[in-house]
Amino acid sequence: MAQQNAFGSLGTTGSGSVFAGNNFDTNGGSITFATPATDSDVDTRCLPAWRLTDPRDDRTRILASKDDLLAGSCDWILDEAAFAQWWKDDESRIFWIHGDPGKGKTMMMMALTEEIARRVGETLNPKAATAFFFCQNTVPELSNAAAIVRGLTFLLATEQPALQTHLARKYAEAGERLFEGVNVLPSLWTTLTNMAQDASVSRLYLLVDALDECEQDSLRMFLNLAISPAASRRIKWVFTSRNEQHITQRLRSRHNTSLELNTTHVSNAVSLFIRHKTLQLAKEKGYSRTVLQGVQQYLDDNAHGTFLWVALVCKALNDEEVYEWNMAEVMKLFPAELEPLYKRMLQQLRQVKMKEHVIFRERLLCAVTVACRPLTVDEVGYIANLPDRHAGNAQAIQNFVSSCGSFLTIRKKTIYFVHQSAKDYFTTGSGCMIFPCGQPQAHEQLARRLLDSMSQTLTTDILGVRWPGTQVHESVDGVVYQRLPLHVQYACCHWTDHVKAGGMTLEDGGVVHGFLQARLLMLFEALGWLGRVSDGIEAMRQLADMTEQTGQNLQILLQDALRLVRYSRKAIEQAPLQIYSSALIFAPKNSVVRQVFSQAIPRWMRQLPSVEQDWSACLQTLEGHSS
């Protein structure tokens, strides 16, 4: 009975249509074919669909989050023998810069993107093109190899319109499914190779920053493709990364520059950075020349060629409680090297009179550490399980994040770690002490809170549009955010990630099974409004794999849900309320989802179409190609 109340009823008047695979007349509305896409439609939709992220926007955002790139600080790399040979030799396809955290690799890549674009422009060769990509472990769209190739091909097609035909051809073959499944990277790589071989191209200069922040399995495949003798010789790569073994063993034989072996150049650049930061500090705080020189000397003695260490210490010295008279004493509290510095900063964070605030700060740090993407000010309080009086208070959240300023920063209401090494400190370093029961337990606790949040929020026709044919583009953003707050959106898109990371046992009758039996259709309706149906499909597939040994009935439900959503995917993506009508009414009679959610079929549908008993062999074959 509770299930019936949860579903309610959908309206049957108005101009809405129900999209499905067959024509079927009803007494309340019309079920019609969706119009087949033409070649021009594919061309129009292709580039926006290909755009997972725009690397140009990522570059601008990352650049804004860092200190200014000082003129001339990276010029030495251009005179390096390895770079010079890579640039001049047509057979030299890879140049790799590697070094420890905080050594300035990303800023060096920023300088190289400008320099190589300038050189290409000066050659007046319209057949040469450049593209770049900045990996970030904290952003899902920037942390896997498929995203790298997708971003590069998008940028190339944007800058060189003649190359868009390669994207359109691939998109016409597979549509959105091009970006799903185990063959995404090889498929996208083929597109990149075809672009490189296009008659309009003579050379592609492709730059990828922070390979170490890319998911390892896909990165191995990416590097194997890049170094393969069969790889296009028209592509010249520039990579940066930390000194990690799985990267080193593939790139050590290529032209490369080690920042640890170029300490003089790096130290000179860091010294220039120290002068710049301390002059800023002296100007803001009104320090005398003597104090300024003392700060510069301490930083020079302890920086050890690490830009990030200098930036963090200068930020701490700019605190309002640091004065000229206690500067020397405060300064000496900051040890050399990043790990001891982070440890000191965590100790300071815990040294406040109100223990409750220490708990809130650590909850925030825990949430930001385990989150699948950067969290916003509006959602982090709920995800971190802060008390209600703080969770929805943007100013309180900003104050708590600011008190964690040594580790976190806010840009456009989104919270980021100041550097990947800060996240590493809490993930694998001694900072993991903030997880008293370990990170898997933190993931499981978060997964349960997300399930609870969705159970309390998701309902049929959550936007209140009533008409089954209302399409996604007709929805109003304000209503979406009101009915699906950001923390609920996060839950819908990422709850399964935390179930998996938490190692939760998926069993018949368990919390996940119960949630899906009550809210599966509502979940996919919400994902439809959010444009994330493909993410839901992948999540269900992963859950089904996890239930092989523990939950037979749960696995049957998941597999049936996959078939139903894949079969009606286009309809759900266009008009999400179709999950209750066309998706259900055209499901086979023996469909588990149809049987569990039979009361969700709109009551105005008095005459239902004749359907098969079970899913067709054809659909199951298609299912195998989509996974």
N, C-alpha and C positions, 0 to 999 in steps of 0.2 A: 504493500500500500504506500509505503514511504517512497518507493521508486516511482510510482505513478504521480505522486504530488511533485516530485522533483522534475519530471519531464513537462508537466503542464500541457499546453496546446499551442500550435502555431496558427497564425492567421491564414485565411484562404482567399482574401479579396485583395485587390490592388493589382499592380502590373507585374508582379514577380512571376518568374517561370521556374520550373523545376528541371534541371539538366540531368539527362540520363542517357543510357545507351539505346533506348527504344522509345517509340512514340506510344503514349498511353493517355487516354482521356479520363478525366475525373470530373466529379461534380463541383469541384471547388477551384481548380486551377489547371494549368496545362503543363504537360511534361514534354519537352522538345529536345531535339538534337542540339548540341553546341555546334556553332558554325565551324567547319574545318578551316584550319589555318592555311593561308596562301603563302607563296614565296615571299611576297612583300611583307606579310605579317611576321614571318620568321625573321627577316632582315631587321625589322623594326624592334622586335623583342629581343634579338640576340645579344646586342651589346649590353643593355641593362641587365639581362639575365646573367651574363658573363661576369658582371661587376660584383664580385664578392666584397671587395674593398678597392679604393682608388689609391695606389701607392703614392701619388702626389699629395693627397690629403694626409696620409700617414707620415710622410716626410715632414710636412709642415707642422703636424702635431708634435712629433718627436723633437723637432728642432726648437719648438716653442718651450718644451719642457726642460731644455738644457741651457747651460750658460752659452753666451755668444761664442761663435767660432772666431778665434782671434786670427787676424790676417797674418799669413805666413807661417802659422804654427804647424801646418801639415805639409808644407812645401817640400820637406826633405824626402818624403816618400816618392816624389816625382823624379828625384835624382838617383833613386835606388837602382842598382844594376838589374835586379829582378823585374821591377816595373818597366824599366826602359826596354829590356829585351822582349817582354810580353807585348809591349805596345808596337814595337817595330817588326817583330817576327810573325809572319802570317801563320806559321805552324805552332806558335805558342798560344794555346787556347785558354789557359787558366792562370790567374794570378791570385794568390791567397795571402791575406794578412792575418796573423794570429798572435794572441797575447792574453794575459791574465785579465780578470775583471777590473774595470775602472781605468784601463790604460788608454782610453780614447778611441777605440776602434770605430764606434758608430759615428763620432764626429769626423773621423778620417774618411769614412765612407760618404758622409755628407759633402766633404770637400771634393772627393773623387767624382761624385755624380755631376758636380758643377764643372770640374776641369775636363772630364771626358766629353761632356755635352758641348763645352766650348771648343774643344779640339775638333770634334766632328763637324760643328758648325763652320769652323774656319776652313775646313777642307772643301766646302761648297759641294759636297757629294750628296745628292738627294737620296742615294741608295743606301747610305749608312744611317743607322738608327740606334738609339740608346733606350734602355728601360732599367728600372731598379725596383727592389723590394726589400723592405725592412721587417725581418722576423721579430716577433715578440711573443714570448711564452705566455704572457698574461692575457693575450687576446686570441681566442680560438681561430678567428679568421686569418691570423698571421703566424700560426704555429705549426703548420704542416706543409709537406712538400707540394701537395696538390695545390694549395693556396698560393705557393710561390709561383708555380707555372701559370696558374690562372691569372694572377696579378700581372705577371710579365706580359702575357699574351693580350690581356685587356689593355694595358698601357701602350703596347706596340700598335694594336689595332686603332686605338684612339689617336695616336700621334701620326700613324701612317694609314689613312683610310683604305688604301688599296689592299691592305692585309685583312680587312674585315671579312672578305669572302671566305677565308679559311675558317673563321669562327662560325659564320652563317652556315657553311656546309656541314660542319660537325653538329651544330645545334639542330639543323633540320633533320638529321639522322636520329637523334636521341632526345631532343628537348631537354627538360630539366633533369632527366635521368642520366644525362651526360656527367653530372656532378655527383653521382652516387655510386656506391659499390666498390668492389676491390680493384677495379680496373680504371679508376678515375685518373691516377697519375700517368700510367702508360698512354691512355687516350689523350690527355692534355699534352703530354710530351710529343706525341705524333703531330698535334696541331702546331706546336712551337717549331718542330723540325720543318714542317711544310711551309711555315712562314719564312723560315731562314732560307729555304730553297726557292722562294718566290722570285720571279724575274725582276721585281721592283726593288729587291734587296741585294746588296753586295756584302754587307757586314752588319752584324748585330752585336752591340756591346751591352752585356747584361750584368748588373751588379746586384749582389744579394748580401745583405748585412746580417750578422748574428746567426749563422747556421746552427750554433749550439742551442738556440732557443726553439729549434724546430723538433717536432716529434721524431724520435730516433729511427724507428723502423722505416718510415716514409723517407727520411733523409738519406738513409743508406741506399735506397733504391734511386733516389734523385742523383746522388753523387756517382753511383755506378753508371747511370745513364750519361751524366756529364763527362765522365772520364773515358767512356767507351770509345774504342777506335772507330766505331760506326757513327759516333756523334757528328753533327754537322760542323764542318770546318769554317763555316761562315760565322759561327758564334764564338765570341771571346768573353770569358767570364771573369769577374772579380768577386771574390768571396772574402768575408771576414768571419772569424770565430774565435772562441777560446781554444786553449790547447787540450782538446778532448780526444781521447784515443780513437774513437770510431771515425772521427773526422781526419785526424792526423794520418792514420794508416792509409787513407785514400788519397790524400793531397800532398804528403810529404815530398813526393818526387816531382811535383810541379813547381813552377816559379813561385817562390814564397818569401815573405819577409816576417821574421820573428821580432816582435817588439821587445822581448827580453834580450835579444842579441843586438839591439839598437838602443841601448840604454842612454847613450849620449844624446841622441836625437830626441828621444822621449823625455829625458830629464830637462833638456833645454826648453821643450815645449811646455812642460809642467811648470818650470820656473817662470816662464812668461805668463802662464795662467795664474800663478801665485801673486805676481806683481799686480795683475789686473784685479784679482779678488780682494787683495789687501788694501789697494788704493780705494776701491769701492767701500770697504769696511771702514777705513779711516775717515772717509768723507761723511758717511752716514753717522758715525759715532763720535766724530770730532777728536780723533786720537792725535797725539803729538808725533813728531818724526821718530823719537826714540822708541815709543811703543810700536809704531808701524814697523820699524826695522827689527824689533824683537819678534814680532809675529811672523814676519817674512823669514827670519832665520830659523825659527822653530819649524815652520812648514817646510822649508827647504831641507832641513835635517831629517824630517820624518816622513815626507811624502812618498819616497821610494818609487818615484815615477808613476804615481797613481792620481789621475785627475779627480776621481770620485772622492778619494780620501780628503783632498784639499777642499772640495766643494762642501762636503759634510761638516768638516771642522769649521769652515768659515760661516756656514749657516748657524752652527751652534754658538759661535762667538758673537753673532749678531743678535743674540737673545737680549731682551730688555733688562735682564738682571746681570748682564756682564758689563762692567764699567772699566774705565782706564786703570783705576787703582787695583782691580782684582783680575785684570786680563791675564797677567803672567801665571797666576795661580790656577785659574780656570783652564788655561790653554794646556797646561801640563797634565791635566786629567785625561786628555785624549791620547791614547796610545797609538803607536804606529801600526800600520797594516789594517785592512778592513775588518777582519774577523774580530780582533780585540776591540776595535772601535765600536762595532755593532754591539758587542757584549756590554761595553761601558754604557752605551746609549739605552740599552734595554734596562740596565740597572737604574739609570736615572728615571726612566719612565715609570718604574715601580716605586720610586721614592716620593710618594705624595701622602699627605695626611689622610685623605679620604680613601680608604681601602676599596670602597665601592667603585670609585673611578678607575682604580687599577684593574678591577675585574672587567669594567666596560671597555677599557683600552685593549686588554688582551683578547676579549671577545671579538672586537673589531679586527685586530690583527689576525686572529684565527680565521675569521670569515673571509677576509681579503686573500689570505694565503690559500685556502682550499677552493675558493670560488673558481668557476669555469671561465669567467670573463671578468673584466673590471666592473666593479659595482658602483652604482650611483649613490649620491647622498640620500636620495628618496627611498632607496630600497635596502641599503646596507644594515640599517637598524633592525629591520624585521629578520633579515637573514642571519644577523649576528645574535639574534635572540635577546636584544636589549629590552628593558621594561617598556611598556606601552607609552609611558610619559616621555620617553626619549626616542623611541623607534621612529615616530612620525614627526619629530621636531628637527627640522633641517638645521637650525642654528646650533642646537645641542650636538648633533652629529658632526657638524663642521668644527665645533670646539674640541670634541674628542679626537677627531682626525688630526687637527692642528697640534694637539698634545702628543701625537705620535709622529710629529713632523720629521724626525730623523729617519723614519722609515717610509712614511706615506706622504703623498701630495694630492691636491685636488686641482683638476683642470676641467673647466666647464661642467662642474657638478659631478664629475666622475673621479673616483679614487684610484690612484695608481701607486705602486711601489716606486720609490725614488730611483731604483735601479734593479736590474734582475738579480744582482748579488744580494740585495736586501731580501728578496723573496727566497733565494737559496738559503739564506741564513736561517729562516724559519722552517724551511722545508726539509733540508738535510743537514744544516749546521746545528750549533749548540742552542740556537733560538727555538728549536722544536720543543723546548721545555714548556712553552706556552700551551701545548696540548697535553694536559695531565694524563689522559688515557690513551694517547697516541692519535695519529691522524686518521687511521681507518675508523676509529670510534667517532671522531669528529664528523667524518663524512656520513656515517650512519645516522648520527643524531640529526644532522642537517637534512638528510633525506626524509626522515620521519616528520620533521617540522614542515618540509615542503609538501609532503603528502597531506598533512593536516590542513595546511593553508589552502591547497586546491580543493580539498573536500568541503571546506567551509565557504569557498567562493564560487566554484564552477557550478553553473546551472544551465538548463536549456535556454537557448536564445539569450545568451548573457548580455548582448548589447541592446536587447529589447527592440529589434528591428521588425519582428513579427512575420514579415513576408519571406517565404522560403526561397524566393529567387533573388533576394537582396545580395548584390555582389560586393566583394571586398572593397573595390574602389569607391563604392557608395557610402562606406562607413565613415564616421566622423572621428578624427584622432582624439578629440577631447573625450568623447564617449568611451572609446577604447581604453584610454588611460584611467578613466573613472571606474569602469566596470572590471577592467583587468589591470590593476595597479602593477607597477614595475616588479615588485617582489613576487607577485603571482605569475607574471610573464616569465620571470627567471625560473620559477618552479615548474611551469609547463614545459619549458625548453630543456631544463638541466637536471630534473629530479633523478632520472635514470643514471646520469653520470655519477651522482653521489651514492646511489644504490650500489653501483658497480665498484666504485672506489672504496666503499665501506665494507665490501665483502659480505653484503647481506644475503642470508639464505632465503631463496625464493621458494616457498612451499605452498601447497594447496591450503586455502583457508587463512593464509597469512595476511599481513597488512597490505602488501602490494596486490595480492589477488582480490582482496576485499575492495580496495580502491578502484581497480579496473572494472570489477563487476558493477560498481555503482556509477563511475564517472568516465568510463572509456570514451563514449561518444561526445560527452561535454568537453573532454580534453582535446579531441581532434577538432571540435568546433572552434575552440579557443585558438588552437594552432593554425586553423584556417584563417581566422581574422588577423593573426600575427604574421602570416606568410611563412609559416615554419612547418608545414605538413611533412615535408621531406625529412626534417629532423625527427618528427614523431615516428615515421616509418622506420628509420634507422634505430631509434630507441627501442621500439617493439622487437626488432630483429635481434638486437643485443640481449634483451631480456629473455627472448625465446631460447637463445643459445645457453643462457645461464640456468635455465630450468630443466635441462635434459635429465638430470639425475635426482631432482628434488621435488618437482611439482608437475605431475602429468596433466592434471586438469588445467592448471595455469598455463602450461605450454600450449595445450590445445586452444585455449582462449586467445592467446597471443598470436598463434599461427593463423587462426581464423580472422582475427582483427587485421592482420597484415594483408590477407587476401581481399577482404572487404574494402580496405582503404586504398589499396593499389588499384582495384577494379574501378572505384569511383573517385579516384584521386583528382582528376581534372575538375569534376563537378564540385568537390569539396574546396578545392583551391579557389575556384571562381565564386562560389556562393556557399559558405560554410554550413548553413542550415540544411544543405542537402544530405548531410550525414544522417539526419533523422528521416528523410523521405526517400530520395532515389537510392541512396546507399543501402538502406535497409530493405526497401520493397523489392529491389532487384537482387538481393542476396539469396542464395539457395535456401530452401525450406529447412534443411538440416544445418544451416550455419549456426554455430554456437552463439555468435554475437546477435544474430537475428532473434534467437530464442530468448536470450537473456534480456534483450532490450525491446521485446515485442511491444511493450506498452508505450515506447517512444515513437512509434509510427503515428503520424498525425491522424486524429480521429476523423477528419473530413475525407480521408481516403477510404471510402466504403467498398470500393471494388479494386482489389489488388491484382497486379499482372500475374500471369502464369509463369512460374520460374522452375528451374531444375531442382532436383533433390539435393545435389551436391555440386561443389565447385568443379568446373569443367577441366579436363586434362589440358586444354589449351591454356587456360589461365595459370595452372600450376607450372606449365613449361615457361610461360612468360615470367612467372614469379622467380623461377630459378635464374633467369637472366638479369633480374633487377636487383638481386641481393649482392 
